[in-house]
Amino acid sequence: MGADAHVTALLAAAVCACTSAHRPEAAHVADAASSGASSSDAAVAPRDALATFHYQEAPFADDPSNRFASDAGARKLGQSLFFDRAFSGPLIEGDNDGKGGTLGQSGDPGRVSCADCHVPATAFVDTRSPHGQISLAAQWTRRRAPTLLESGGLSLYDWDGRRDSIWGQAIGVMESDREFNSGRLFVAEQMFRLHRAEYEAVFGPMPALDDATRFPALTPDQAGCREVATRSGPTYPCRGKPSDGADYDGMAPADQQAATVVMVNAGKAMAAYVALLRCGPGRFDAWLDGNDAALSPSEQRGAGLFAGKGKCVSCHAGPDFTDGAFHDVGLSPATVAVAFIDSGDNGAADGVAAALADPMNTAGPFSDGDRHALPAGVDPAMLGAFRTPTLRCIATQPSFMHTGQLRSLDEVVAFHDRGGDPAGGYPGTNELSPLGLTAGECADIVAFLVALDGAGPPDSLRGPPD
């Protein structure tokens, strides 16, 4: 879900004037425990000053836009759908050559599932795509896939706030020609062909999606969009979704509505499952509970720096270490995955505007209730701003920032310490300024971030249901 994705506000407004050593975070933990290698003058943090960051294991509140959010049948169905590649159309990108982490060869249908860009074994981020940065599904995405852990507590989704619900995010992924390369007619027909009994047990009778006089039958290789060469460049004609000028647009309005409802319900089932995906408490939380040995002195100093001198809490607050808001940190676009640069990205200014106009938002007719997560309008500060990610289970991710262009927490910390890049690169105004922390303080903060990793979801949620 959500490979359009990807940790710009990571440690926003914080962290260190240190050199950026490109090495595993585990090395820094070892350094922090060694004599002098990561020494710091920072005091060990008092527990009571950090109590508001304690992990909350209670389930997230039910989503009012999804009346099936706590339904056991919906959760089980959603888990099945999360791992099912049968809803995706053909791969488009020529880099899909069947090698090195690709999902097949260009033209192959039925090769993409949510789990392919949110890998359960690695904190539900993309460690499968070549280079571990942006994702290669039907095509390359503009941004890297963020973790799904703790996403049930978010207000807005995507790096730019393009969606205001998990089910809306799932719909966006299915209909994106960069991700699933599918459409609502094909998704609905596949639900009828493959998951009818489970669907009807939760949502009630399905429409007669096998009636080709009402619902044009699409095969997997006919679904979604495909690249067609023209004299003026490639175009991507699509089938099975609004404005296709073909199968979907030719259906009666009532049948368009019926197919859309099936796709929405599939999204709501997946949302019910995704809300169960949690990082879990880490060693930091054990230390807050009184276990003195849970954190090293370096990690304790890092916690104090995080909440104090580093000013990280201006954006990374609360049990999930995120304010859920959007921030411009002065990132200059850089080449990722060998050949791609995400330049000219307006971030939340465009994403939130699109969400406000989207009939699939939670104030729209397909929602079971408004989440009231969307603002009334686009704030000028959203220009070039991206969502603050959770820092829970952050240390094992292969890349950082919404583009994935930084490859270690060391680099992220150094970036924020210098106040972002000198000229920035995205529209908007950089919120950062140089911080001037020492190399030892940087190492302590990185060590602390590693201590936020929890056990993750149980094995029963890391694959298709039994």
C-alpha positions in Angstrom: 0.0 0.0 0.0 1.3 3.3 -0.8 4.4 2.8 -2.6 4.1 6.4 -3.9 5.7 7.0 -1.3 8.7 7.9 0.9 11.5 10.4 5.6 11.7 14.1 4.7 10.8 15.5 8.0 12.9 12.9 9.8 14.4 14.5 12.9 13.0 17.8 11.6 14.3 20.9 13.3 17.0 18.8 14.9 20.3 17.1 15.0 23.9 17.4 14.8 27.1 19.0 13.4 28.8 15.7 12.9 30.5 14.2 9.9 28.4 11.7 8.0 30.0 8.3 8.3 28.2 5.9 5.9 28.1 2.9 8.1 25.5 0.7 9.8 23.8 2.1 12.9 24.9 -1.0 14.8 28.4 0.3 14.5 27.4 3.5 16.2 25.8 1.7 19.0 29.1 -0.1 19.6 30.9 3.2 19.3 28.7 4.8 21.8 29.5 2.1 24.3 33.2 2.3 23.8 35.6 4.6 25.5 35.4 8.1 24.1 34.4 7.2 20.5 31.0 8.8 21.0 31.4 10.5 24.3 29.1 13.5 25.0 28.8 16.2 27.6 25.0 15.8 27.5 23.5 14.7 30.7 21.6 11.4 31.0 17.9 12.1 30.4 15.5 12.1 33.3 12.7 9.6 32.8 9.9 11.9 33.9 10.8 14.4 31.2 10.2 11.7 28.6 7.1 10.0 29.9 4.9 11.3 27.1 6.9 9.3 24.6 6.0 5.9 26.1 4.6 3.5 23.5 0.9 3.0 23.7 0.0 -0.6 23.1 -3.8 -0.1 23.1 -5.5 -0.5 19.7 -6.0 2.6 17.7 -9.5 4.2 17.9 -11.9 2.9 15.2 -11.9 4.8 11.9 -15.3 6.5 11.6 -14.9 6.3 7.8 -14.7 2.5 7.9 -17.5 0.7 9.8 -15.7 -2.5 9.2 -12.4 -1.4 10.8 -12.9 -3.8 13.8 -14.6 -6.6 11.9 -12.7 -9.9 12.2 -13.8 -11.1 8.8 -12.8 -7.8 7.2 -9.4 -8.0 8.8 -8.8 -11.6 7.5 -10.0 -10.7 4.0 -7.8 -7.6 4.1 -4.8 -9.7 5.1 -5.5 -12.0 2.1 -5.8 -9.1 -0.3 -2.6 -7.4 1.0 -0.6 -10.4 -0.2 -2.6 -11.1 -3.4 -1.0 -10.1 -6.7 -4.0 -11.0 -8.8 -5.3 -7.4 -8.7 -2.4 -5.9 -10.6 -2.3 -5.3 -14.3 0.8 -5.5 -16.6 4.2 -4.3 -15.6 5.1 -1.3 -17.8 8.7 -0.2 -16.9 11.4 -1.7 -19.1 13.6 -2.1 -16.0 11.3 -4.9 -15.1 13.6 -7.5 -16.6 13.0 -10.4 -14.2 16.3 -9.9 -12.4 17.6 -8.4 -9.1 14.5 -7.6 -7.1 12.2 -6.9 -10.0 8.8 -8.5 -10.0 8.8 -9.9 -13.5 9.3 -8.8 -17.0 7.7 -5.8 -18.7 4.3 -6.8 -19.9 3.7 -9.5 -17.2 0.4 -9.1 -15.4 -0.5 -10.0 -11.9 3.0 -9.4 -10.3 2.4 -6.7 -7.7 0.9 -6.9 -4.3 1.0 -4.5 -1.3 3.5 -6.7 0.4 6.0 -6.3 -2.5 6.6 -2.6 -1.7 5.9 -3.0 2.1 7.9 -6.1 2.9 6.6 -7.7 6.1 10.0 -9.1 7.2 11.6 -5.6 7.1 9.3 -3.3 9.0 6.8 -3.1 6.1 9.1 -0.9 4.0 10.6 -1.6 0.5 13.8 -3.6 0.8 12.9 -5.6 -2.3 13.3 -3.0 -5.1 16.8 -2.5 -6.6 18.9 0.1 -4.7 16.5 0.2 -1.7 15.3 3.7 -2.4 12.3 4.4 -4.6 10.1 1.4 -5.5 9.9 -0.5 -8.8 6.4 -1.9 -9.2 4.6 -1.5 -12.5 6.9 1.5 -13.0 9.3 3.4 -10.8 7.6 5.5 -8.1 8.5 9.1 -7.4 9.0 8.6 -3.7 10.1 5.7 -1.5 7.5 3.5 0.3 7.1 4.5 3.9 6.6 2.0 6.7 3.0 0.8 7.4 3.8 0.3 11.1 1.7 2.6 13.3 -0.1 4.0 10.3 -3.4 3.4 12.0 -2.6 6.5 14.2 -2.1 8.9 11.3 -4.4 11.6 10.1 -3.2 12.0 6.5 -1.4 9.5 4.3 1.2 9.6 1.5 4.2 11.8 2.0 2.1 14.7 0.7 -1.3 14.1 2.5 -2.9 13.0 -0.7 -5.2 10.6 1.1 -7.1 10.9 4.4 -7.7 7.2 5.1 -5.9 3.9 4.7 -8.6 2.6 2.5 -8.4 5.6 0.2 -4.6 5.1 0.1 -5.2 1.5 -1.0 -7.5 2.6 -3.8 -4.9 5.1 -5.0 -2.3 2.4 -5.2 -4.5 0.0 -7.1 -5.4 2.6 -9.7 -1.9 4.1 -10.0 -0.1 3.1 -13.2 3.1 3.3 -11.3 2.1 0.8 -8.6 -0.6 -1.8 -9.3 -1.5 -0.5 -12.8 -5.1 -1.6 -12.3 -8.5 -0.1 -12.1 -11.8 -0.4 -10.2 -13.6 -2.6 -12.8 -10.8 -5.2 -12.9 -10.4 -5.1 -9.1 -14.2 -5.6 -8.7 -14.2 -8.5 -11.2 -11.2 -10.1 -9.5 -12.9 -9.8 -6.1 -15.9 -11.6 -7.6 -13.8 -14.3 -9.2 -11.4 -15.0 -6.3 -12.9 -13.7 -3.0 -16.6 -13.7 -3.5 -17.5 -15.8 -0.4 -15.2 -13.9 2.0 -16.4 -10.6 0.6 -20.1 -11.4 0.9 -19.6 -12.7 4.5 -18.5 -9.2 5.5 -20.1 -6.8 3.0 -23.2 -8.6 1.7 -24.2 -9.7 -1.8 -22.0 -8.7 -4.7 -23.4 -7.3 -8.0 -23.4 -9.7 -10.9 -19.9 -8.9 -12.0 -19.8 -12.0 -14.2 -22.5 -10.4 -16.4 -20.5 -9.1 -19.4 -23.4 -7.2 -20.7 -23.2 -4.9 -17.7 -19.5 -5.3 -16.7 -17.1 -5.7 -19.6 -14.9 -8.6 -18.8 -11.2 -7.7 -18.4 -8.4 -10.2 -18.4 -5.2 -9.4 -16.3 -3.2 -8.4 -19.4 -6.0 -6.0 -20.5 -6.3 -4.2 -17.1 -4.8 -0.8 -16.3 -2.6 1.3 -18.6 0.0 0.5 -21.2 2.7 2.5 -22.9 2.0 3.3 -26.5 4.6 5.0 -28.7 3.4 8.0 -30.7 5.2 10.7 -32.8 4.8 13.1 -29.9 6.0 10.6 -27.3 4.5 7.8 -25.2 0.9 7.8 -24.1 -0.7 5.6 -21.5 -4.3 4.6 -22.5 -6.1 2.9 -19.6 -9.0 0.5 -19.2 -11.3 -0.1 -16.3 -11.4 3.2 -14.4 -13.0 6.6 -14.8 -12.1 8.6 -17.9 -10.9 5.6 -19.8 -13.1 6.3 -22.7 -13.7 2.6 -22.9 -14.9 -0.2 -20.6 -15.6 1.8 -17.4 -17.0 4.9 -19.1 -19.3 2.7 -21.3 -21.0 1.2 -18.3 -24.4 2.4 -16.9 -23.9 4.9 -14.0 -25.5 2.4 -11.6 -23.0 -0.3 -12.6 -20.1 2.1 -12.4 -21.2 2.8 -8.8 -21.6 -0.9 -8.0 -18.0 -1.7 -9.2 -16.6 1.3 -7.3 -18.3 0.1 -4.1 -16.7 -3.3 -4.4 -13.3 -1.7 -4.8 -13.9 0.7 -1.9 -14.9 -2.3 0.3 -11.7 -4.1 -0.7 -9.8 -1.1 0.4 -11.7 -1.0 3.7 -10.9 -4.6 4.3 -7.2 -3.9 3.7 -7.4 -0.9 6.1 -8.8 -3.1 8.8 -5.7 -5.3 8.5 -3.1 -2.6 8.2 -4.3 -0.9 11.4 -3.1 -4.0 13.2 0.5 -3.5 12.1 2.4 -2.2 15.0 6.1 -1.7 15.8 5.7 -2.5 19.5 7.6 -1.1 22.5 11.4 -0.9 22.3 14.2 -0.8 24.8 13.5 2.9 25.4 10.1 2.0 26.7 11.5 -0.7 29.0 13.9 2.0 30.4 11.0 4.4 31.0 9.3 1.5 32.9 12.3 1.4 35.3 14.7 -1.0 33.7 18.0 0.8 34.1 19.9 -1.7 32.0 17.6 -1.4 29.0 19.6 1.6 27.6 23.3 2.3 27.5 24.5 5.7 28.9 25.0 6.8 25.3 21.4 6.0 24.4 20.1 7.7 27.6 22.1 10.8 26.6 20.7 10.6 23.1 17.2 10.6 24.6 18.0 13.8 26.5 19.4 15.4 23.4 16.4 14.4 21.4 14.0 16.1 23.8 16.3 19.0 24.7 19.2 20.5 22.8 18.4 18.7 19.6 14.9 20.1 19.5 13.7 17.0 17.7 10.5 17.0 19.6 9.3 20.1 17.7 8.2 17.6 15.0 8.7 14.1 16.5 6.5 14.2 19.6 4.3 11.7 21.3 4.3 7.9 21.5 4.8 7.5 17.8 7.4 10.3 17.5 5.5 12.3 14.9 3.3 15.3 14.9 1.7 14.0 11.7 2.2 17.4 10.1 4.2 18.6 7.0 7.6 20.3 7.1 10.0 21.7 4.6 13.5 20.8 5.6 15.5 22.3 2.7 16.3 19.0 0.9 17.9 19.3 -2.5 16.8 16.6 -4.9 19.4 14.0 -5.7 19.7 11.1 -8.1 18.3 7.9 -6.7 18.1 4.4 -8.2 20.8 5.3 -10.7 18.8 7.7 -12.9 15.8 9.4 -11.1 15.6 12.9 -9.6 12.3 14.0 -8.0 12.6 17.7 -8.7 9.8 20.4 -8.7 7.8 18.5 -6.1 5.3 20.8 -4.4 4.6 18.3 -1.6 1.6 18.8 0.6 0.5 21.9 -1.3 -0.5 19.6 -4.2 -1.3 16.5 -2.2 -3.7 18.1 0.2 -5.4 20.1 -2.6 -6.0 16.8 -4.4 -7.3 15.1 -1.3 -9.8 18.0 -0.7 -11.2 17.5 -4.2 -11.2 13.7 -4.2 -14.7 12.1 -4.1 -12.9 9.2 -2.3 -12.0 11.3 0.7 -13.7 10.6 4.0 -16.2 13.4 3.6 -17.4 11.9 0.3 -20.2 9.5 -0.6 -18.1 6.3 -0.2 -17.1 7.0 3.4 -19.0 5.7 6.4 -18.2 8.9 8.3 -16.0 12.0 8.0 -12.7 11.6 9.9 -12.3 15.4 9.8 -8.6 14.9 9.1 -8.4 17.2 6.1 -7.8 20.9 6.7 -10.2 23.5 5.3 -7.7 24.5 2.7 -4.1 24.5 1.7 -1.8 26.4 4.0 1.0 28.2 2.2 3.5 26.5 4.5 2.6 23.2 2.8 4.5 24.2 -0.3 7.5 21.8 -0.6 6.6 20.2 2.8 6.4 16.5 3.5 4.9 14.5 6.3 6.8 13.8 9.5 7.3 10.0 9.7 7.2 7.9 12.8 10.6 7.1 14.3 9.3 3.8 15.7 11.2 0.9 14.0 13.2 3.4 12.0 16.7 2.0 12.4 16.5 -1.0 10.0 15.1 1.0 7.0 17.4 1.0 4.0 17.0 4.7 3.0 15.6 7.9 4.4 13.8 11.1 3.3 10.8 11.0 1.0 13.1 10.3 -1.9 15.2 7.7 -0.2 18.4 9.6 -1.1 20.0 9.4 2.3 21.3 5.9 3.1 21.9 5.9 6.9 20.7 7.6 10.0 24.2 9.2 10.2 23.5 11.0 7.0 20.1 12.1 8.1 21.5 13.5 11.4 24.3 15.3 9.6 21.8 16.8 7.1 19.6 18.2 9.9 22.6 19.5 11.8 23.8 21.6 8.9 20.3 23.1 8.5 19.5 21.3 5.3 21.1 21.9 2.0 22.4 25.4 1.2 20.0 26.1 -1.6 17.3 23.6 -0.9 15.7 22.4 -4.1 12.0 22.0 -3.5 9.6 25.0 -3.5 8.8 26.6 -0.2 10.8 27.8 2.8 13.3 25.7 4.7 12.4 25.5 8.4 15.8 24.3 9.5 18.8 26.2 10.8 22.3 24.8 11.8 22.4 23.3 15.3 26.1 22.8 16.0 26.0 19.6 18.0 29.2 17.6 18.5 30.1 14.3 16.8 29.5 12.6 20.2 26.1 14.1 20.5 25.2 12.9 17.0 26.3 9.4 17.8 24.2 9.5 21.0 21.1 10.5 19.1 21.6 7.8 16.5 22.1 5.2 19.3 18.8 6.4 20.9 16.9 6.0 17.6 18.0 2.4 17.4 16.5 1.8 20.9 13.0 2.7 19.4 12.9 -0.5 17.5 10.2 -3.0 18.7 9.5 -6.6 17.9 7.0 -5.7 15.2 3.7 -7.5 14.4 3.3 -11.2 15.3 4.2 -13.7 12.7 0.5 -14.4 12.1 0.2 -11.0 10.5 3.4 -11.2 8.3 1.9 -13.4 5.6 -1.5 -14.5 4.2 -3.9 -15.8 6.8 -4.1 -19.5 7.5 
